[in-house]
Amino acid sequence: MGKKDPNEIVLEAKSFLVSETDSDGIIKFANDDFCRYAEYSLDELVGEPHNFVRHRDMPRAAFKDLWDTVKQGKTWEGFVKNASKSGKFYWVFATVYPFKSCDGSSGYISCRRKASEDEIEKYTKLYKTMKAQER
Ligand SMILES: Cc1cc2nc3c(=O)[nH]c(=O)nc-3n(C[C@H](O)[C@H](O)[C@H](O)COP(=O)(O)O)c2cc1C
């Protein structure tokens, strides 16, 4: 792999980033690891739509696939490049689950772990191609 981008924040292997949204994708909760990498406090995140951390390199089709999948009640898995508050970025492998609580509320939970260097390289290329096709 080539030289590391100085703007990349590399996750620690033990990191586990969790966030919860309502059924419209509005953030209701984020754990400490999510806040730390995103460089926002929980207060800054809660109430914001989840595209708050979207990175401009992410293709629209990836999120269309995510939403199409979870709205069918299925689990979505995929690689996501997120932007941090200071303009840096970090890659994750995300699993997004739909849930229904016993109190009747429903929403989505995303759990994210470190993506490997090979995975990051592969998805950087793939998303670049997908972005180029958007124009
Ligand atoms: C539980 C959950 C977690 C999400 N996590 C992220 C995320 O970490 N980064 C991101 O860019 N989009 C995430 N999304 C997708 C966003 O809701 C949104 O579709 C995406 O950022 C694209 O923004 P746009 O629809 O305004 O183009 C998540 C959605 C859900 C339901």
The ligand as an SDF file (V2000), in Angstrom:
LIG
                    3D

 31 33  0  0  0  0  0  0  0  0999 V2000
  -28.0160    3.1520   12.3840 C   0  0  0  0  0  0  0  0  0  0  0  0
  -27.4690    3.9570   11.2370 C   0  0  0  0  0  0  0  0  0  0  0  0
  -26.1440    4.3340   11.2490 C   0  0  0  0  0  0  0  0  0  0  0  0
  -25.5960    5.0910   10.2140 C   0  0  0  0  0  0  0  0  0  0  0  0
  -24.2840    5.4270   10.2970 N   0  0  0  0  0  0  0  0  0  0  0  0
  -23.7510    6.2160    9.3500 C   0  0  0  0  0  0  0  0  0  0  0  0
  -22.3930    6.6210    9.4440 C   0  0  0  0  0  0  0  0  0  0  0  0
  -21.6500    6.2600   10.3630 O   0  0  0  0  0  0  0  0  0  0  0  0
  -21.9240    7.4420    8.4660 N   0  0  0  0  0  0  0  0  0  0  0  0
  -22.6980    7.8730    7.4290 C   0  0  0  0  0  0  0  0  0  0  0  0
  -22.1940    8.6280    6.5920 O   0  0  0  0  0  0  0  0  0  0  0  0
  -23.9820    7.4750    7.3070 N   0  0  0  0  0  0  0  0  0  0  0  0
  -24.5230    6.6590    8.2390 C   0  0  0  0  0  0  0  0  0  0  0  0
  -25.8350    6.2730    8.1140 N   0  0  0  0  0  0  0  0  0  0  0  0
  -26.5690    6.6430    6.9040 C   0  0  0  0  0  0  0  0  0  0  0  0
  -27.1430    8.0480    6.9610 C   0  0  0  0  0  0  0  0  0  0  0  0
  -28.4260    7.9810    7.5600 O   0  0  0  0  0  0  0  0  0  0  0  0
  -27.2840    8.6900    5.5560 C   0  0  0  0  0  0  0  0  0  0  0  0
  -28.1140    7.9000    4.7400 O   0  0  0  0  0  0  0  0  0  0  0  0
  -25.9170    8.8570    4.8530 C   0  0  0  0  0  0  0  0  0  0  0  0
  -25.0210    9.5610    5.6610 O   0  0  0  0  0  0  0  0  0  0  0  0
  -26.0310    9.5750    3.5100 C   0  0  0  0  0  0  0  0  0  0  0  0
  -26.4990   10.8610    3.6830 O   0  0  0  0  0  0  0  0  0  0  0  0
  -27.5520   11.4720    2.7010 P   0  0  0  0  0  0  0  0  0  0  0  0
  -28.7240   10.5220    2.7380 O   0  0  0  0  0  0  0  0  0  0  0  0
  -27.8630   12.8210    3.2160 O   0  0  0  0  0  0  0  0  0  0  0  0
  -26.8830   11.5020    1.3680 O   0  0  0  0  0  0  0  0  0  0  0  0
  -26.4020    5.4970    9.1230 C   0  0  0  0  0  0  0  0  0  0  0  0
  -27.7520    5.1260    9.1080 C   0  0  0  0  0  0  0  0  0  0  0  0
  -28.2790    4.3510   10.1350 C   0  0  0  0  0  0  0  0  0  0  0  0
  -29.7150    3.9200   10.0870 C   0  0  0  0  0  0  0  0  0  0  0  0
  1  2  1  0
  2  3  1  0
  2 30  2  0
  3  4  2  0
  4  5  1  0
  4 28  1  0
  5  6  2  0
  6  7  1  0
  6 13  1  0
  7  8  2  0
  7  9  1  0
  9 10  1  0
 10 11  2  0
 10 12  1  0
 12 13  2  0
 13 14  1  0
 14 15  1  0
 14 28  1  0
 15 16  1  0
 16 17  1  0
 16 18  1  0
 18 19  1  0
 18 20  1  0
 20 21  1  0
 20 22  1  0
 22 23  1  0
 23 24  1  0
 24 25  2  0
 24 26  1  0
 24 27  1  0
 28 29  2  0
 29 30  1  0
 30 31  1  0
M  END
$$$$
